[in-house]
Amino acid sequence: MVPAETRPDDLNEAIYAAWRAESARLVGALTRMTRDVSLAEDFAQDALVAALEQWPARGVPDNPIAWLMTTAKRRAIDHFRRADRLRHKVAELERARGREEETIPDVESQVDYIEDDVLRLIFLSCHPSLTPESRAALTLRLVGGLTTAEIARGFLATECTMGQRISRAKKTLSEAHAEFELPAGPEWTKRLDDVMAVIYLIFNEGYTATAGEEWMRPDLANEAIRLARMLAALAPDEPEVLGLQALLEIQGSRMPARLDEDRAPVLLEAQDRSLWDQLLIRRGMVALERAEQLAAGGTPVGRYFLQASIAAQHARAIRAEDTDWRRIAGLYDVLARAAPGPVVEVNRAVAHGRAYGPGAGLAVLETVDADSLGDSPLVPSVRGDLLEQAGLHTQACEAFTEAASRTANGGERTVMQRRADRNRSRRLDPG
């Protein structure tokens, strides 16, 4: 045991850090045993409470995950012993306990099995019976180890509302008789796409929040990066999974430069690139290189690989003016064919505007079905950017003003209003 010589606050922080790192493996193993994700999470939470009660007095165990696993499994066995109608389950769990507790101290010997449990848990959290919002919340809860309060803060919901959403999601899984098994064949591909989409949704909400006064929620973005790394470690031969990891690592590297000293947003081309996190960039580049090797061998790639390739072009440019916009425009052309959609087209307009002039960007933007994006500020903000490049300042001002009126994010609104004011100050269009 590690002596309990640290302050209580420090020790509690260490306990929660161990929980955050190991909770997915713990809940996954318990779900495999009980075949009930709600029970599994309850037993895992019981083990956490026991750790908070016992570790301050006894010290942190040398192997925290083994301690938590053993404690949770004992709680499970006690639960089933008390339930006469599930007496047959006691014998099954006793046998499992007898087999597994012998090897728990040597966690390394069980890595493959435990990691399979984590992968199953990720897929279960993204079951097709759940809505995308519920998948995101449940993934953060079961796989990310976040508390309900943390998830609620991330998505600007009340703790009560988020708690109800998570409870409904678990009930839905139970009613759907969701299996704790990995899908196979076409179902694997479909579910893997869903898993990646949820992780990407979590990252985007953290990278540029849809609402609130803060432009970013770094905790959410960082958690999505951690989930992407976990998924890539579990599926190392899937180039799209590696592409997702690369995309999130490289984009996430920019977060330290996205706010100035007054916490005002800083757009990509104005960022101090020396502040970009070089470790994240290197990790992203390694993942992208591995994906490229798989793609060269004939494994298909898709939107995440292509978006990571675009992000890598920005990461390779020491200065904004060094960016290879023609290469980026070409990659967006490929992405538009591989994964067509209005958001891709808007970003393609930006790339063509930088590569071939604002007129080319505006021509692409004219083809976008703006109605499909609802009240999103995306189209007017990009139109304003291209009009500003063209020197059409009155029209640019109008576009940025419209974008500012549409966004629910305070930081983004500040950026759009500043750009509107800047173009207004230039008064007349040259044309």
C-alpha positions as CSV (number, residue, x, y, z in Angstrom):
1,M,0.0,0.0,0.0
2,V,1.1,3.6,-0.7
3,P,1.2,5.5,2.7
4,A,-1.6,8.0,3.1
5,E,0.7,11.0,3.7
6,T,-0.9,13.5,1.4
7,R,-3.6,16.0,2.3
8,P,-7.2,14.8,2.1
9,D,-7.9,17.0,-0.9
10,D,-4.8,15.7,-2.8
11,L,-5.8,12.1,-1.9
12,N,-9.3,12.6,-3.1
13,E,-8.0,14.1,-6.3
14,A,-5.7,11.0,-6.8
15,I,-8.7,8.7,-6.2
16,Y,-10.8,10.5,-8.8
17,A,-7.8,10.5,-11.2
18,A,-7.6,6.7,-10.8
19,W,-11.3,6.4,-11.3
20,R,-11.3,8.5,-14.4
21,A,-8.5,6.4,-15.9
22,E,-9.9,3.0,-15.0
23,S,-13.7,3.4,-14.8
24,A,-14.3,2.3,-18.4
25,R,-12.4,-1.0,-17.8
26,L,-14.2,-1.5,-14.5
27,V,-17.7,-0.8,-15.8
28,G,-17.0,-2.9,-18.9
29,A,-15.9,-5.9,-16.9
30,L,-18.9,-5.6,-14.6
31,T,-21.2,-5.3,-17.5
32,R,-19.8,-8.5,-19.0
33,M,-20.5,-10.2,-15.6
34,T,-24.0,-8.8,-14.9
35,R,-25.2,-8.2,-18.5
36,D,-26.8,-5.0,-17.0
37,V,-25.1,-1.7,-17.6
38,S,-27.1,0.1,-14.8
39,L,-26.1,-2.5,-12.2
40,A,-22.5,-2.5,-13.4
41,E,-22.3,1.3,-13.0
42,D,-23.9,1.1,-9.5
43,F,-21.4,-1.5,-8.4
44,A,-18.5,0.5,-9.8
45,Q,-19.8,3.6,-8.0
46,D,-20.0,1.6,-4.8
47,A,-16.4,0.7,-5.2
48,L,-15.5,4.3,-5.7
49,V,-17.3,5.3,-2.5
50,A,-15.5,2.5,-0.6
51,A,-12.2,3.9,-1.9
52,L,-13.0,7.4,-0.8
53,E,-13.9,6.0,2.7
54,Q,-11.0,3.5,3.1
55,W,-8.0,4.8,1.2
56,P,-7.5,8.0,3.3
57,A,-6.9,5.8,6.3
58,R,-5.2,2.8,4.8
59,G,-3.4,4.4,1.9
60,V,-3.7,4.1,-1.9
61,P,-3.3,0.4,-3.0
62,D,-0.3,-0.5,-5.1
63,N,-2.8,-1.7,-7.8
64,P,-5.9,0.6,-7.6
65,I,-7.8,-1.0,-10.5
66,A,-7.4,-4.5,-8.9
67,W,-8.7,-3.1,-5.6
68,L,-11.7,-1.4,-7.3
69,M,-12.4,-4.5,-9.4
70,T,-12.4,-6.8,-6.4
71,T,-14.5,-4.5,-4.3
72,A,-17.1,-4.0,-7.1
73,K,-17.3,-7.7,-7.8
74,R,-17.9,-8.5,-4.1
75,R,-20.7,-5.9,-4.1
76,A,-22.2,-7.6,-7.2
77,I,-22.1,-11.0,-5.5
78,D,-23.7,-9.6,-2.3
79,H,-26.4,-8.1,-4.4
80,F,-27.3,-11.3,-6.2
81,R,-27.1,-13.3,-2.9
82,R,-29.8,-11.1,-1.6
83,A,-32.0,-11.6,-4.6
84,D,-33.5,-15.1,-4.3
85,R,-34.9,-15.1,-7.8
86,L,-31.4,-14.6,-9.1
87,R,-29.8,-17.3,-6.9
88,H,-28.5,-19.1,-10.0
89,K,-26.5,-16.0,-10.9
90,V,-24.7,-16.2,-7.5
91,A,-23.1,-19.5,-8.5
92,E,-22.1,-18.0,-11.8
93,L,-20.6,-14.9,-10.3
94,E,-18.8,-17.0,-7.6
95,R,-17.2,-19.1,-10.2
96,A,-16.2,-15.9,-12.2
97,R,-14.8,-14.4,-9.0
98,G,-12.8,-17.5,-8.2
99,R,-11.3,-17.6,-11.6
100,E,-10.7,-13.8,-12.1
101,E,-9.6,-12.8,-8.6
102,E,-6.6,-15.2,-8.9
103,T,-5.3,-13.1,-11.8
104,I,-6.5,-9.6,-10.8
105,P,-3.2,-8.6,-9.1
106,D,-1.5,-9.3,-12.4
107,V,-3.5,-6.8,-14.4
108,E,-1.2,-7.0,-17.4
109,S,-2.1,-10.7,-17.9
110,Q,-5.7,-9.6,-18.5
111,V,-5.1,-6.6,-20.8
112,D,-6.6,-8.1,-23.9
113,Y,-9.8,-9.2,-22.2
114,I,-10.2,-6.0,-20.3
115,E,-9.6,-3.9,-23.4
116,D,-12.2,-5.9,-25.3
117,D,-14.6,-5.0,-22.5
118,V,-13.9,-1.3,-23.0
119,L,-14.5,-1.6,-26.7
120,R,-17.8,-3.4,-26.0
121,L,-18.7,-0.7,-23.6
122,I,-18.0,2.0,-26.2
123,F,-20.2,0.3,-28.7
124,L,-23.0,-0.3,-26.1
125,S,-22.9,3.4,-25.3
126,C,-23.5,4.2,-29.0
127,H,-26.3,1.7,-29.5
128,P,-28.6,2.6,-32.4
129,S,-31.7,2.7,-30.2
130,L,-30.3,5.8,-28.6
131,T,-30.4,9.4,-29.9
132,P,-27.0,11.0,-30.8
133,E,-27.4,13.3,-27.7
134,S,-28.0,10.4,-25.4
135,R,-25.1,8.5,-26.9
136,A,-22.8,11.4,-26.2
137,A,-23.9,11.7,-22.6
138,L,-23.8,7.9,-21.9
139,T,-20.3,7.7,-23.6
140,L,-19.0,10.4,-21.3
141,R,-20.6,8.8,-18.3
142,L,-19.6,5.1,-18.8
143,V,-16.5,5.4,-20.9
144,G,-15.2,8.8,-19.9
145,G,-15.9,8.4,-16.2
146,L,-17.4,12.0,-16.0
147,T,-19.9,12.8,-13.3
148,T,-23.4,13.8,-14.3
149,A,-22.6,17.3,-13.1
150,E,-19.5,17.5,-15.3
151,I,-21.5,16.3,-18.4
152,A,-24.3,18.8,-17.7
153,R,-21.9,21.7,-17.5
154,G,-20.3,20.7,-20.7
155,F,-23.6,20.7,-22.6
156,L,-25.1,23.6,-20.7
157,A,-27.9,21.5,-19.2
158,T,-29.0,21.2,-15.6
159,E,-27.7,18.3,-13.6
160,C,-31.3,17.1,-13.2
161,T,-32.0,17.2,-16.9
162,M,-28.7,15.4,-17.7
163,G,-29.3,12.8,-15.0
164,Q,-32.8,12.0,-16.5
165,R,-31.3,11.8,-20.0
166,I,-28.6,9.3,-18.9
167,S,-31.2,7.3,-16.9
168,R,-33.5,7.1,-19.9
169,A,-30.6,6.0,-22.1
170,K,-29.8,3.1,-19.8
171,K,-33.5,2.2,-19.6
172,T,-33.7,2.2,-23.4
173,L,-30.8,-0.1,-23.6
174,S,-32.5,-2.5,-21.1
175,E,-35.8,-2.4,-23.0
176,A,-34.0,-3.0,-26.3
177,H,-32.2,-6.0,-24.8
178,A,-28.9,-4.5,-26.0
179,E,-26.2,-7.2,-26.2
180,F,-22.8,-6.6,-24.6
181,E,-21.1,-8.1,-27.6
182,L,-19.2,-6.5,-30.5
183,P,-21.2,-6.4,-33.8
184,A,-19.8,-8.2,-36.8
185,G,-19.8,-7.6,-40.6
186,P,-21.7,-4.6,-41.9
187,E,-23.1,-3.9,-38.4
188,W,-19.5,-3.4,-37.2
189,T,-18.9,-0.7,-39.8
190,K,-22.2,1.0,-39.1
191,R,-21.7,1.0,-35.3
192,L,-18.1,2.1,-35.6
193,D,-19.3,5.1,-37.7
194,D,-21.7,5.9,-34.9
195,V,-19.1,5.6,-32.2
196,M,-16.7,7.9,-34.1
197,A,-19.5,10.4,-34.8
198,V,-20.3,10.6,-31.1
199,I,-16.7,11.2,-30.2
200,Y,-16.4,13.9,-32.9
201,L,-19.7,15.5,-31.7
202,I,-18.2,15.7,-28.2
203,F,-15.0,17.3,-29.5
204,N,-16.8,19.8,-31.6
205,E,-18.9,20.9,-28.7
206,G,-15.8,21.4,-26.7
207,Y,-13.8,23.1,-29.4
208,T,-16.5,25.6,-30.5
209,A,-19.5,25.5,-28.1
210,T,-22.9,25.9,-29.6
211,A,-24.1,28.2,-26.8
212,G,-23.0,30.1,-23.7
213,E,-20.5,32.8,-23.2
214,E,-17.3,30.7,-23.4
215,W,-16.1,30.0,-27.0
216,M,-14.5,26.7,-25.9
217,R,-15.1,24.0,-23.3
218,P,-11.6,22.4,-23.2
219,D,-12.6,19.7,-20.8
220,L,-15.0,18.3,-23.3
221,A,-12.5,18.6,-26.2
222,N,-9.8,16.9,-24.2
223,E,-12.1,14.1,-23.1
224,A,-13.0,13.5,-26.8
225,I,-9.3,13.3,-27.6
226,R,-8.8,10.8,-24.9
227,L,-11.7,8.7,-26.2
228,A,-10.3,8.9,-29.7
229,R,-6.9,7.6,-28.5
230,M,-8.6,4.8,-26.6
231,L,-10.6,3.8,-29.6
232,A,-7.5,3.9,-31.8
233,A,-5.6,1.7,-29.3
234,L,-8.5,-0.8,-29.4
235,A,-8.9,-0.7,-33.2
236,P,-5.3,0.0,-34.5
237,D,-5.9,-1.3,-38.0
238,E,-8.9,1.0,-38.8
239,P,-7.6,4.0,-40.8
240,E,-10.7,6.0,-40.1
241,V,-10.3,5.5,-36.4
242,L,-6.7,6.6,-36.7
243,G,-7.8,9.5,-38.9
244,L,-10.3,10.6,-36.2
245,Q,-7.5,10.5,-33.5
246,A,-5.2,12.5,-35.8
247,L,-7.9,15.1,-36.6
248,L,-8.7,15.7,-32.9
249,E,-5.1,15.7,-31.8
250,I,-4.0,18.2,-34.5
251,Q,-7.1,20.5,-34.1
252,G,-6.9,20.2,-30.3
253,S,-3.3,21.4,-30.4
254,R,-4.5,24.9,-31.4
255,M,-6.6,25.4,-28.2
256,P,-3.9,27.3,-26.3
257,A,-3.8,29.9,-29.1
258,R,-7.5,30.3,-29.6
259,L,-8.0,32.8,-26.9
260,D,-6.0,36.0,-26.2
261,E,-5.0,37.3,-22.8
262,D,-8.5,38.9,-22.4
263,R,-10.1,35.5,-23.3
264,A,-11.3,36.9,-26.6
265,P,-11.4,34.4,-29.5
266,V,-8.5,34.4,-32.0
267,L,-9.2,33.0,-35.5
268,L,-6.8,30.5,-37.1
269,E,-4.9,32.8,-39.4
270,A,-4.2,35.3,-36.5
271,Q,-3.1,32.7,-34.0
272,D,0.4,32.6,-32.5
273,R,1.5,29.2,-33.8
274,S,4.3,29.0,-31.3
275,L,1.5,28.3,-28.7
276,W,0.2,25.3,-30.5
277,D,0.8,22.1,-28.5
278,Q,3.6,20.3,-30.3
279,L,3.1,17.0,-28.4
280,L,-0.5,16.8,-29.7
281,I,0.7,17.6,-33.2
282,R,3.3,14.9,-33.1
283,R,0.8,12.4,-31.8
284,G,-1.7,13.4,-34.5
285,M,1.0,13.1,-37.2
286,V,2.0,9.6,-36.1
287,A,-1.6,8.5,-36.2
288,L,-2.1,10.0,-39.6
289,E,1.1,8.3,-40.9
290,R,-0.2,5.0,-39.7
291,A,-3.5,5.6,-41.4
292,E,-1.7,6.5,-44.6
293,Q,0.2,3.2,-44.5
294,L,-3.0,1.3,-44.2
295,A,-4.6,3.3,-47.0
296,A,-1.6,2.6,-49.2
297,G,-2.3,-1.1,-48.6
298,G,-5.8,-0.8,-50.0
299,T,-7.8,-0.2,-46.8
300,P,-10.6,2.4,-47.5
301,V,-10.5,5.8,-45.9
302,G,-13.2,8.4,-45.4
303,R,-14.1,11.8,-43.9
304,Y,-11.9,11.7,-40.8
305,F,-8.8,10.7,-42.6
306,L,-9.4,13.4,-45.2
307,Q,-10.1,16.1,-42.5
308,A,-7.0,15.0,-40.6
309,S,-5.0,15.4,-43.8
310,I,-6.4,19.0,-44.1
311,A,-5.6,19.7,-40.5
312,A,-2.0,18.4,-41.1
313,Q,-1.5,21.0,-43.8
314,H,-2.2,23.8,-41.3
315,A,0.1,22.1,-38.7
316,R,3.0,22.0,-41.2
317,A,2.8,25.7,-42.0
318,I,5.1,27.6,-39.7
319,R,3.2,30.9,-40.6
320,A,-0.3,31.4,-41.8
321,E,1.0,32.7,-45.1
322,D,2.9,29.5,-45.6
323,T,-0.3,27.4,-45.8
324,D,-0.7,25.3,-48.9
325,W,-4.3,26.4,-49.7
326,R,-4.3,24.8,-53.1
327,R,-3.5,21.4,-51.5
328,I,-6.2,22.0,-48.9
329,A,-8.7,23.0,-51.6
330,G,-7.9,19.8,-53.5
331,L,-8.5,17.7,-50.3
332,Y,-11.8,19.4,-49.8
333,D,-12.8,18.5,-53.3
334,V,-12.1,14.9,-52.5
335,L,-13.9,15.2,-49.2
336,A,-17.0,16.7,-50.9
337,R,-17.2,13.6,-53.1
338,A,-16.5,11.1,-50.2
339,A,-18.8,12.8,-47.7
340,P,-21.0,15.4,-49.3
341,G,-22.9,17.8,-47.1
342,P,-23.5,21.5,-46.6
343,V,-20.8,22.0,-43.9
344,V,-18.2,20.4,-46.1
345,E,-19.2,22.7,-49.0
346,V,-19.0,25.8,-46.8
347,N,-15.5,24.8,-45.7
348,R,-14.6,24.1,-49.3
349,A,-15.7,27.6,-50.2
350,V,-13.2,29.0,-47.6
351,A,-10.4,26.8,-49.1
352,H,-11.2,27.8,-52.7
353,G,-11.4,31.5,-51.6
354,R,-7.9,31.3,-50.1
355,A,-6.4,29.2,-52.9
356,Y,-8.0,30.9,-56.0
357,G,-9.4,34.2,-54.8
358,P,-12.6,35.3,-53.1
359,G,-14.7,35.1,-56.3
360,A,-13.9,31.3,-56.5
361,G,-15.0,30.9,-52.9
362,L,-18.2,32.8,-53.4
363,A,-19.0,30.7,-56.4
364,V,-18.7,27.5,-54.3
365,L,-20.8,29.1,-51.5
366,E,-23.6,30.0,-53.9
367,T,-24.2,26.3,-54.4
368,V,-24.7,25.6,-50.7
369,D,-28.3,24.9,-49.6
370,A,-28.2,27.4,-46.7
371,D,-31.7,26.3,-45.5
372,S,-30.4,22.9,-44.7
373,L,-28.2,24.5,-42.0
374,G,-31.2,26.2,-40.3
375,D,-30.2,29.2,-38.2
376,S,-26.5,28.4,-38.2
377,P,-24.2,31.4,-38.5
378,L,-21.8,29.4,-40.7
379,V,-22.9,30.6,-44.2
380,P,-23.2,34.3,-43.4
381,S,-19.8,34.3,-41.5
382,V,-18.0,32.7,-44.4
383,R,-19.8,34.9,-46.9
384,G,-18.6,37.9,-44.8
385,D,-15.1,36.6,-44.8
386,L,-15.0,36.2,-48.6
387,L,-16.6,39.6,-49.2
388,E,-14.1,41.2,-46.9
389,Q,-11.3,39.7,-48.9
390,A,-12.9,41.0,-52.1
391,G,-13.0,44.5,-50.6
392,L,-16.8,44.6,-50.5
393,H,-16.9,46.0,-47.0
394,T,-20.6,47.2,-46.8
395,Q,-21.8,43.7,-47.9
396,A,-19.3,42.0,-45.6
397,C,-20.5,44.1,-42.7
398,E,-24.1,43.0,-43.4
399,A,-23.1,39.4,-43.5
400,F,-21.1,39.5,-40.3
401,T,-24.0,41.3,-38.6
402,E,-26.3,38.5,-39.7
403,A,-23.9,35.9,-38.4
404,A,-23.6,37.6,-35.0
405,S,-27.4,37.7,-34.7
406,R,-27.6,33.9,-35.4
407,T,-25.0,32.5,-33.0
408,A,-25.9,31.5,-29.4
409,N,-22.2,31.5,-28.4
410,G,-21.0,34.7,-26.8
411,G,-17.4,34.3,-27.9
412,E,-18.4,33.7,-31.5
413,R,-20.8,36.6,-31.4
414,T,-18.0,38.9,-30.2
415,V,-15.8,37.8,-33.2
416,M,-18.6,38.4,-35.7
417,Q,-19.5,41.8,-34.3
418,R,-15.9,42.9,-34.3
419,R,-15.5,41.9,-37.9
420,A,-18.8,43.7,-38.8
421,D,-17.5,46.9,-37.0
422,R,-14.2,46.7,-38.8
423,N,-15.9,46.5,-42.2
424,R,-18.3,49.3,-41.3
425,S,-15.4,51.5,-40.4
426,R,-14.1,51.1,-44.0
427,R,-17.4,52.7,-45.1
428,L,-17.6,52.3,-48.9
429,D,-17.2,49.4,-51.2
430,P,-14.5,49.9,-53.8
431,G,-16.9,48.7,-56.4
